[in-house]
Amino acid sequence: MTGVKPAARGLGIVLSLAVLAGCGDANRVSRGEVPVENYTAQQIFERGEYELERRRGGDAAFYFSEVERLYPYSDWAKRSLIMQAFAYHRDKDYENSRSAAQRYIDFYPTDDDAAYAQYLLALSYYDQIDDVGRDQGLTFQALQALRTVIERYPESEYARSAVLKFDLAFDHLAAKEMEIGRYYLKRDHYGAAINRFRVVVEDFQTTSHTPEALHRLVEAYLSLGLTNEAQTAGAILGYNFRGTEWYEDSYKLLTGRGLELEAAGDGWLAQVYRQMIQGKWL
């Protein structure tokens, strides 16, 4: 869980142990002795809140779904739907959390909590991408959903968090390209490695991985004897990332072979260099 909690202002909820939680009937309901149909929407809702307090997300989601089932056109049903999404997410049941959040967006697109529902939907992808080795399809889906929060609800309290997470997810994709590129480079598959590092330089240039990608390009191109490309990668490093260890390493590699860190030739890196000088890159 990434610090997700319903907005007190947006949801208008004060978690309590009232009604069902505070009496013997609560236990009878939880044991199935008293049919849940015998209780009001508010009582069932508060039972769900109680289960949340006990950190039983799955049980809480059940009670919230019962409110939606038994009182489908009530205000309690609307509140229960967003709470379902939250409860499922707390339980790391991301698929059901997405489903509930999407239903909320579909049914109540202009409601105050629609932004929170979209944010929960995005988190249902984002919270599964911590490991760089995971399927990157989740990262793309997280980026798409986070962008929706940013663009559709720019004034919401979730927009800023969505921007930060978007940047981290974007960086995550670059990290995956770097991981694969290093793998190829260590095995002397220079062409395949260059393709991966090129993706980082061209498509993920605003991430923290760009300096290393340029240095790895210096290494790969030097190994292939392509000095013009290696010099140009070094020149870009020197222009934009002179204070990094990657610049220092590339400087030693190139000058150790009597080469300057300057743009040379007319390859793709030379084009990047020219765009950078003109202020159209990074």
Beta strands, then each sheet from edge to edge (+ up, - down):
end
